[in-house]
């Protein structure tokens, strides 16, 4: 059999996939043939298969360089579930465990071995490698080699010697995060100038990008975001400080969200336990600093929220890329304000880095801020930053979905800039706004700024509008923060044409979507599908707990969805489900077929006791608000109970809501326009927030029940 035929057989029988994605086949062919490769592929694009399949076909063992223990463990668990002989050598092992793996390596019992760069380059491990046959070297997270990157690991630089020591062994460097300068640095530092390059692009079309500017109640919006559209779903919330991490996690816990904190200041045992729960339990929300995430390969993260501005577009892209690795719809929501810019600027200026590095970091921060203030497609701008090109606006970001209104802000901008000039270019935004609004306070009088020409000339805008204007002037480069880190604003050369009236300026107006933080929402399954979905997830969790592995190692959500939608009846039919290889079919096929058979026999499952209690009270004549008061629950919770009753046919929609039939039909038409996602957020917004979310949930339930029948 040809090497291509062997690779196809491995793809289908071991990994359970019927076809390759993107440039996987070309990369695999290249490595099997013994050539070097540089692979840039978006997160979730299937990078791992590019070196795993050649490692199983070429003679010897594939050596994978991985930067974090969690990432190694995740990959090894997944491969073992596929029936692949894989192991990892790292500091978490006992001496006896490490010795056992070395014996396996020497005896030719392993197909893939994961190691950290520090261990790989030791004399003892190099000596070990000389005693075995190596199939290839895979350098994962290769952007760690870049000194300008946000995940720089000095140990990675040493990896260039692999080519000198083992010149006949093919090497592949893989990353999902590398702009053009970083790619050049990877090639240079890893001696890969002669390697074949495979650039698959950066686009993650399943992720919806949203930005909420200058929000004063981001924490409350975060709660609504999770409760309304992602209940029971896994997510990551990033904060800039450890204190904010702990406060946010504790607050979410008090609101009934299964939230855990993660930052470098927590005890190692607590960090490990929280990370383990995030990986192995369903529906955990991890609140973290950027110390969390690089080694996380959890595919079913449905959302990533930034409660503060990331320091660069590279960091933002990589962190948001931890959502939706399974290809299903996911969301990246960013809240930011001017204080974030000041804080991050201080971090740069007060760091020990040299001036060249500080200049680069400042430019990255400015590009990040500019992204936030866009009035055109966010995805096009994000991809363009990485040298990728998207012909048309994406239709899946907040700008495309709700184009912001713009206005001529030239005159207001001139006032704002003049105020900076007349106050001496040393004051922050709040003080400048007080001057523009003509506030007569002690500080303004102390500096005699009640006597300058810009005092009180800004009555046409309120404080929030002036803050937004200053934010946009900074983003567009007309103003800069002072280098001393005190938050004062200074004029730049580019503001002169604007001040002289030689240039006009269009500014964006804050939209409802930005103020409310409207969300994408989870994929919704109505009626019997909902019950089958939960039954499949429950069986997956049972199997995972029996083996002590994360649920997604058994089957990804995408595989469960395929099982639910295709409902195979035999092992043969199950074998054709994407993600079900031979080993997993033998291990789990029967268990999931039993779930499908049981579901077929019991089409109607009883409602839970708490739902039944609410429905019974409603049938006794109590309204939603009265039931909520009697039971000590939120009215939104009671509406969710009513919705379940409507789904199962024990209640009639018109008895629950007071809208007329024509209005209900109009709302359901809006819901149908949302397609498979069936999201409430956009419908709520389209109705100009005139219909309560609880009422919408009931209307959606009736629609689902009707479509299922």
Secondary structure, 3 states (H helix, E strand, C coil): CCHHHHHHHHHHHCCCCCCCCCCHHHHHHHHHCCCCEEEECCCCCCHHHHHHHHHHHCCCEEEEECCCHHHHHHHHHHHHHCCCCEEEECCCCCHHHHHHHHHHHHCCCCCEEEECHHHHCCHHHHHHHCCCCEEEEEECCHHHHCCCCCCCCHHHHHHHHHHHHCCCCCEEEEECCCCHHHHHHHHHHCCCCCCEEEECCCCCCCEEEEEEECCCCHHHHHHHHHHHHCCCCEEEEECCCHHHHHHHHHHHHHCCCCEEEECCCCCHHHHHHHHHHHHHCCCCEEEECCCCCCCCCCCCEEEEEECCCCCCHHHHHHHHCCCCCCCCCEEEEEEECHHHHHHHHHHHHCCCCCHHHHHHHHHHHHHHHHHHCCCCCHHHHHHHHCCCCCCCCCCCEHHHHCCCCEEECHHHHHHHHHHHHHCCCCCCHHHHHHHHCCCCCHHHHHCCHHHCCCCCCCCCCCHHHHHHHHHHHHHCCCEEECCCCCCCEEECHHHHHHHCCCCCCEEECCCHHHHHCCCCCCCCCCHHHHHHHHHHHHHHHHHHHHHCCCHHHHCCHHHHHHHHHHCCCCHHHHCCCCCCCHHHHHHHHHHHHHHHHHHHHCCCCCCCHHHHHHHHHHHCCCCHHHHHHHHCCCHHHHHHHHHHHHHCCCCCHHHHCCCCHHHHHHHHHHHHHCHHHCCCHHHHHHCCCCCCHHHHHHHHHHHHHHHHC
